[in-house]
Amino acid sequence: MADSEFNGCLYTGKKTMLVLCIRRGDVTTITTPDGEILSIVMLDDDRNYENMRLGISAPHNYRILRHDLRNQLLKRLRDIPVFEVGSALHETQIIAADDYTAATHFYEQLYPTSCAIVVQVVEDVTQQPWFPRLETLWLQDNTLPLGIVAG
């Protein structure tokens, strides 16, 4: 189906995007289901229409990334070793870390009473069912090590 426009919405097959006509200096707000407010303003300090500038303000826990930077971060995540770390007494964690030692240390910090820790390198990380959760965490705070509960 070709893209079509209807009442300010652009339908592009699977997704609908709200399309707004705005003037320089206009502020548009988005209220999330939790009541948080994101503000978008078209800046009016520049007359270069090829290089429009938007200002976006959002709550502190939001991460706003340009598409190319997001893709760079996700590519970097795919290059980081990922380990499955567990013990008999505690739940297994999926940990992205620089190396085996960093992954083990991270697990020990989470579970100080753990013993007989088992660490395995995870192959084909992007094919794992938990990988989208790891990507989300990475995009929120791309510092290592980082971990999620397996499963």
ZAMARGU-4260 file (C-alpha; in steps of 0.2 Angstrom, whole numbers, plus 5000, padded with zeros to 4 digits):
<rodrens>
0) 5000/5000/5000 | 5007/5017/4996 | 5009/5030/5009 | 4994/5041/5011 | 4989/5056/5021
5) 4973/5058/5032 | 4969/5071/5044 | 4987/5075/5049 | 4992/5057/5050 | 5004/5048/5038
10) 5000/5030/5036 | 5015/5020/5030 | 5010/5002/5030 | 5012/4995/5047 | 5014/5011/5057
15) 5004/5028/5058 | 5014/5044/5061 | 5007/5060/5067 | 5012/5074/5055 | 5011/5092/5061
20) 5013/5108/5052 | 5023/5119/5064 | 5030/5137/5063 | 5047/5142/5070 | 5046/5144/5089
25) 5030/5133/5090 | 5030/5120/5105 | 5022/5104/5103 | 5020/5093/5118 | 5017/5074/5120
30) 5010/5067/5136 | 5014/5049/5139 | 5002/5036/5147 | 5011/5039/5163 | 5008/5058/5162
35) 5026/5063/5158 | 5028/5077/5145 | 5039/5078/5131 | 5041/5095/5122 | 5047/5098/5104
40) 5051/5115/5098 | 5056/5121/5080 | 5070/5133/5084 | 5069/5150/5075 | 5087/5156/5076
45) 5092/5150/5058 | 5084/5153/5041 | 5093/5138/5033 | 5078/5127/5028 | 5090/5112/5023
50) 5096/5111/5041 | 5081/5113/5052 | 5084/5112/5070 | 5072/5104/5083 | 5073/5106/5102
55) 5067/5091/5112 | 5065/5091/5131 | 5060/5075/5140 | 5060/5068/5157 | 5078/5063/5163
60) 5075/5044/5161 | 5071/5046/5142 | 5085/5044/5130 | 5084/5054/5113 | 5095/5048/5099
65) 5097/5051/5081 | 5094/5036/5070 | 5113/5035/5065 | 5119/5036/5083 | 5107/5023/5089
70) 5113/5011/5075 | 5131/5014/5080 | 5127/5010/5098 | 5118/4994/5093 | 5132/4989/5082
75) 5144/4991/5096 | 5133/4980/5107 | 5135/4966/5095 | 5154/4967/5096 | 5154/4966/5115
80) 5156/4948/5123 | 5140/4942/5132 | 5141/4929/5146 | 5128/4918/5154 | 5132/4919/5173
85) 5124/4909/5186 | 5126/4899/5202 | 5116/4886/5212 | 5109/4899/5224 | 5104/4913/5213
90) 5096/4917/5196 | 5106/4917/5180 | 5111/4934/5173 | 5115/4938/5155 | 5130/4950/5156
95) 5138/4961/5143 | 5155/4964/5149 | 5173/4967/5142 | 5179/4950/5148 | 5175/4935/5158
100) 5183/4943/5174 | 5172/4958/5173 | 5156/4948/5170 | 5160/4937/5185 | 5164/4952/5196
105) 5147/4960/5191 | 5138/4944/5196 | 5147/4944/5213 | 5142/4962/5216 | 5124/4957/5212
110) 5124/4941/5223 | 5138/4943/5236 | 5134/4926/5244 | 5135/4916/5227 | 5148/4902/5226
115) 5152/4890/5212 | 5149/4903/5199 | 5147/4896/5181 | 5151/4907/5167 | 5148/4903/5148
120) 5151/4914/5133 | 5134/4916/5123 | 5135/4913/5104 | 5123/4920/5092 | 5118/4934/5104
125) 5106/4943/5092 | 5096/4926/5090 | 5093/4925/5109 | 5075/4928/5115 | 5082/4940/5128
130) 5092/4951/5116 | 5079/4964/5113 | 5079/4967/5132 | 5098/4969/5132 | 5097/4981/5117
135) 5084/4992/5127 | 5095/4992/5142 | 5111/4996/5132 | 5102/5011/5123 | 5096/5018/5140
140) 5114/5017/5148 | 5128/5011/5137 | 5140/5008/5151 | 5148/4991/5154 | 5145/4979/5162
145) 5126/4978/5161 | 5115/4963/5164 | 5098/4956/5163 | 5089/4941/5171 | 5090/4927/5159
150) 5074/4920/5153
</rodrens>
